Amino acid sequence: MEIKNCPYCNSRHLYNLKDNFKKCSSCKKKFSLKKINTDYTIIEFFSNNINANECAKTLGINYRTVQNRYTLFRKLIANYLEDCYYNSAQDNSSYEEFYYFTDRQKNNKKRSLYDAINIIGFYSNKKIFTLLMPQLPKYNNETDTKTFENYLKWHKIYSQNSYTTPLNVFWKYLEENLKKYKGINEENFFLYLKECEFKFNYLQNKQIEILKEIYYKI
């Protein structure tokens, strides 16, 4: 891949150094063409939903290197999406609650809404934005607990009664895409949620463009 622009400042004023390095005359940063090409390829693999293991094998690099890069991408994406949402006009936004269950929980006949990951989604300016909510509080009284769960089930059906809303489409997209991961640690769920949000909101070419921009800002 020929690199004509500085990955850090986008300047076209580059000049060659020894050992396949270049230096930008605008921001004064120097970089390895080999490393930049590898970074760009990993970004493209990530945006094309190629997992870290397959990416590492294809590129002939260490799996941990790729996995760490994917994790960093998810963190950068989360920050980017939050900045975009809070810096944009939020008029006429709609919202829905969603309770995410793993496949194992879905197969459990005694599953409870208290075990679900509680998410609230907003739709504004033709974009989805999600927030993780605290787990639902458990009641001590069994009757109150059952009544509350019935209310939540009704609320979920009521809030999603239109199957063509962008948020409803996103919930289905989220569940389908998270299936490819063989179990997600609840501690890291937020990052995978934001990855799905990012990929739902932007076409692949735009994902790659954004990731390149925010990756080289760090």
VOPA-454398 format. One record per residue (C-alpha): residue in three letters; chain; x, y, z. Coordinates in nm, 3 decimals, padded with zeros to 5 digits. Each point is the difference from the previous one (the first is absolute). Layout:
BEGIN
ALA	A	X	Y	Z
...
//
This chain:
BEGIN
MET	A	00.000	00.000	00.000
GLU	A	00.139	00.337	-00.102
ILE	A	-00.031	00.263	00.274
LYS	A	-00.027	00.351	-00.135
ASN	A	-00.129	00.175	00.310
CYS	A	00.136	00.022	00.352
PRO	A	-00.209	-00.228	00.225
TYR	A	00.030	00.252	00.285
CYS	A	-00.088	00.333	-00.164
ASN	A	-00.105	-00.101	-00.355
SER	A	00.265	00.223	-00.156
ARG	A	00.134	-00.103	-00.341
HIS	A	00.343	00.147	00.075
LEU	A	00.195	-00.319	00.067
TYR	A	00.357	-00.086	-00.070
ASN	A	00.193	-00.326	00.010
LEU	A	00.239	-00.111	00.273
LYS	A	00.216	-00.309	00.024
ASP	A	-00.134	-00.352	00.061
ASN	A	-00.341	00.065	-00.158
PHE	A	-00.095	00.279	00.242
LYS	A	-00.167	00.329	-00.092
LYS	A	-00.017	00.333	00.178
CYS	A	-00.267	00.266	-00.019
SER	A	00.128	00.352	-00.053
SER	A	-00.319	00.144	00.154
CYS	A	-00.035	-00.182	00.333
LYS	A	00.364	-00.122	00.007
LYS	A	-00.099	-00.358	00.084
LYS	A	00.175	-00.294	-00.159
PHE	A	-00.150	-00.340	-00.058
SER	A	00.070	-00.343	-00.142
LEU	A	-00.183	-00.079	-00.322
LYS	A	-00.013	-00.367	00.097
LYS	A	-00.165	00.078	00.335
ILE	A	-00.248	00.243	-00.156
ASN	A	-00.097	-00.257	-00.264
THR	A	-00.048	-00.263	00.273
ASP	A	-00.211	00.243	00.206
TYR	A	-00.218	00.083	-00.300
THR	A	-00.048	-00.367	-00.084
ILE	A	-00.101	-00.087	00.358
ILE	A	-00.250	00.288	-00.005
GLU	A	-00.146	-00.134	-00.326
PHE	A	-00.024	-00.353	00.143
PHE	A	-00.173	00.133	00.312
SER	A	-00.248	00.200	-00.209
ASN	A	-00.072	-00.308	-00.212
ASN	A	-00.085	-00.207	00.310
ILE	A	00.302	-00.228	-00.032
ASN	A	00.088	-00.128	00.346
ALA	A	00.337	00.057	00.164
ASN	A	00.111	-00.362	-00.036
GLU	A	-00.065	-00.010	-00.375
CYS	A	00.157	00.344	-00.044
ALA	A	00.316	-00.109	00.183
LYS	A	00.031	-00.318	-00.208
THR	A	-00.054	00.183	-00.329
LEU	A	00.255	00.270	00.080
GLY	A	00.245	-00.237	00.170
ILE	A	00.019	00.203	00.320
ASN	A	-00.055	-00.077	00.367
TYR	A	-00.363	-00.056	00.103
ARG	A	00.043	00.205	00.318
THR	A	00.123	00.295	-00.206
VAL	A	-00.317	-00.005	-00.211
GLN	A	-00.229	-00.062	00.298
ASN	A	00.150	00.297	00.187
ARG	A	-00.049	00.215	-00.310
TYR	A	-00.364	-00.109	-00.031
THR	A	-00.060	00.086	00.366
LEU	A	00.156	00.342	-00.052
PHE	A	-00.223	00.057	-00.304
ARG	A	-00.308	-00.077	00.209
LYS	A	00.106	00.245	00.270
LEU	A	00.066	00.273	-00.255
ILE	A	-00.334	-00.070	-00.165
ALA	A	-00.184	00.030	00.333
ASN	A	00.156	00.341	00.066
TYR	A	-00.067	00.113	-00.357
LEU	A	-00.368	-00.098	00.012
GLU	A	-00.056	00.173	00.332
ASP	A	00.160	00.320	-00.130
CYS	A	-00.213	-00.014	-00.315
TYR	A	-00.322	-00.050	00.194
TYR	A	00.052	00.266	00.266
ASN	A	00.129	00.255	-00.253
SER	A	-00.294	-00.040	-00.235
ALA	A	-00.354	00.131	00.016
GLN	A	-00.223	-00.253	00.172
ASP	A	-00.343	00.133	-00.091
ASN	A	-00.281	-00.238	-00.088
SER	A	00.192	-00.303	00.124
SER	A	-00.179	-00.324	00.084
TYR	A	00.113	-00.259	00.250
GLU	A	-00.063	-00.359	00.101
GLU	A	00.113	-00.229	00.280
PHE	A	00.148	-00.336	-00.088
TYR	A	00.095	-00.299	00.215
TYR	A	00.281	-00.206	-00.145
PHE	A	00.027	-00.371	00.083
THR	A	00.280	-00.233	-00.104
ASP	A	-00.099	-00.317	-00.187
ARG	A	00.059	-00.198	00.319
GLN	A	-00.237	00.226	00.193
LYS	A	-00.261	-00.024	-00.276
ASN	A	00.007	-00.378	00.026
ASN	A	-00.057	00.018	00.374
LYS	A	-00.373	-00.040	00.064
LYS	A	00.039	00.181	00.333
ARG	A	00.187	00.298	-00.137
SER	A	-00.079	00.330	00.163
LEU	A	00.008	00.358	-00.124
TYR	A	00.220	00.070	00.300
ASP	A	00.276	-00.202	-00.169
ALA	A	-00.023	00.190	-00.329
ILE	A	00.228	00.282	-00.111
ASN	A	-00.219	00.308	00.001
ILE	A	00.055	00.236	-00.295
ILE	A	-00.174	00.318	-00.105
GLY	A	00.025	00.105	-00.363
PHE	A	-00.061	00.342	-00.153
TYR	A	-00.067	00.080	-00.364
SER	A	00.091	00.355	-00.100
ASN	A	00.127	00.162	-00.321
LYS	A	-00.028	-00.337	-00.176
LYS	A	00.249	-00.158	00.240
ILE	A	-00.030	-00.253	00.283
PHE	A	00.154	00.075	00.340
THR	A	-00.001	-00.241	00.293
LEU	A	00.056	00.018	00.372
LEU	A	00.044	-00.282	00.249
MET	A	-00.237	00.029	00.293
PRO	A	00.043	-00.141	00.354
GLN	A	-00.132	-00.348	00.060
LEU	A	-00.361	-00.013	00.113
PRO	A	-00.045	00.002	00.379
LYS	A	-00.123	-00.327	00.147
TYR	A	-00.300	-00.005	00.229
ASN	A	-00.006	-00.200	00.320
ASN	A	-00.368	-00.082	-00.027
GLU	A	-00.067	-00.276	-00.256
THR	A	-00.342	00.141	-00.098
ASP	A	00.143	00.347	-00.060
THR	A	00.281	-00.151	-00.202
LYS	A	-00.241	-00.189	-00.228
THR	A	-00.221	00.306	-00.043
PHE	A	00.298	00.216	-00.088
GLU	A	00.132	-00.252	-00.251
ASN	A	-00.342	-00.019	-00.168
TYR	A	-00.003	00.378	-00.024
LEU	A	00.346	00.002	-00.159
LYS	A	-00.101	-00.264	-00.252
TRP	A	-00.306	00.204	-00.092
HIS	A	00.210	00.316	-00.025
LYS	A	00.250	-00.171	-00.228
ILE	A	-00.275	-00.119	-00.235
TYR	A	-00.174	00.336	00.010
SER	A	00.316	00.200	-00.070
GLN	A	00.092	-00.226	-00.293
ASN	A	-00.344	-00.042	-00.154
SER	A	00.121	00.146	-00.328
TYR	A	00.233	-00.251	-00.164
THR	A	00.128	00.247	-00.255
THR	A	00.144	00.260	00.238
PRO	A	00.377	00.059	-00.043
LEU	A	00.054	-00.098	00.363
ASN	A	-00.183	-00.328	-00.039
VAL	A	00.209	-00.076	-00.310
PHE	A	00.311	00.080	00.201
TRP	A	-00.094	-00.236	00.287
LYS	A	-00.029	-00.285	-00.248
TYR	A	00.331	00.100	-00.157
LEU	A	00.163	00.011	00.343
GLU	A	-00.119	-00.347	00.101
GLU	A	00.103	-00.152	-00.332
ASN	A	00.348	00.155	00.001
LEU	A	00.079	-00.089	00.361
LYS	A	-00.062	-00.368	-00.077
LYS	A	00.338	-00.025	-00.174
TYR	A	00.178	00.059	00.331
LYS	A	00.014	-00.312	00.214
GLY	A	-00.100	00.177	00.317
ILE	A	00.069	00.361	00.087
ASN	A	00.120	00.101	00.342
GLU	A	-00.263	00.231	00.148
GLU	A	00.281	00.238	00.090
ASN	A	00.082	00.041	-00.372
PHE	A	-00.357	-00.008	-00.129
PHE	A	-00.012	00.379	-00.035
LEU	A	00.286	-00.004	-00.254
TYR	A	-00.167	-00.265	-00.217
LEU	A	-00.329	00.188	00.024
LYS	A	00.171	00.315	-00.128
GLU	A	00.169	-00.193	-00.279
CYS	A	-00.341	-00.120	-00.120
GLU	A	-00.140	00.351	00.029
PHE	A	00.288	00.138	-00.208
LYS	A	-00.033	-00.264	-00.271
PHE	A	-00.377	00.045	-00.013
ASN	A	00.026	00.377	-00.039
TYR	A	00.275	00.018	-00.262
LEU	A	00.079	-00.173	-00.328
GLN	A	00.329	-00.192	-00.014
ASN	A	00.190	00.263	-00.197
LYS	A	-00.103	00.263	00.254
GLN	A	00.095	-00.229	00.290
ILE	A	00.350	-00.039	-00.143
GLU	A	00.034	00.373	-00.055
ILE	A	-00.110	00.084	00.355
LEU	A	00.217	-00.268	00.159
LYS	A	00.311	00.117	-00.183
GLU	A	-00.068	00.355	00.111
ILE	A	-00.062	-00.072	00.369
TYR	A	00.273	-00.266	00.026
TYR	A	00.274	00.241	-00.106
LYS	A	-00.123	00.273	00.233
ILE	A	00.108	-00.196	00.309
//
